[in-house]
Amino acid sequence: MNIESVYPAPAGLPVPVRPRRGSADILRMIQEADWRKVYNLSSDALVRAGAFWLHGFLDEAHELAQKDRTAEGSYWHALMHRSEGDFSNSMYWYQKVGNHAIFPALRAGVEKMEGTSSNFDKARRSLLLESQWNPARFVDLCELAYRGRFGELELLQCVATAEYNLLMGYVLAPGLTY
């Protein structure tokens, strides 16, 4: 499988709310790839879970994420439930994640994001009301979008992309500082 199809996230992915399921070809490529060999990992379950989530294969991501008891397994689990619209369950898994090492970099990235509308900036600022990243604020915006009451999808896309790239980067090289 082409590494660029999973990291960093290709343009337009991930879709943070109600993602469409990828093609059968992408599913097969994710299933057959030997991520251990590509990335020199002892296990590729977390990479595969993230790749499944990225391409909208939520059931497959869920199956892998719930088997992994690490903070990163819980994080993929939280993302999967957020994407499918099970927001309270997403928050349960974020609580299991705790204060993840990528949170400071995610918050800093959101601080620098620029959108094409004034609503983008207003919504972006609502994510930064606390001095530390609070995933519940982002889950709340995703829930509003899921229910059709938040139209700033550009912001959701930007934040979800940054979050995915940071988490996948962490999974691929956990010793790096974020």
Number of C-alpha atoms within 10 A of each C-alpha: 15 10 11 9 17 23 18 16 19 13 9 9 20 27 19 26 24 15 18 12 16 14 12 9 9 17 17 11 14 21 15 11 15 16 21 15 11 12 14 12 15 9 13 18 19 24 26 24 27 32 25 26 30 28 24 26 21 23 16 18 27 22 12 19 26 16 13 16 11 13 18 20 25 24 24 30 32 28 31 32 22 25 24 17 20 15 21 16 16 25 21 14 23 23 16 19 20 12 15 14 17 17 19 15 16 22 21 13 14 20 14 8 14 14 13 9 11 11 13 19 16 11 16 22 13 13 21 17 11 11 8 14 21 16 18 16 15 20 25 16 21 25 20 14 19 19 10 9 11 14 14 20 16 14 22 24 18 21 22 23 22 21 21 26 20 20 24 24 17 17 19 19 13 12 8 10 9 13
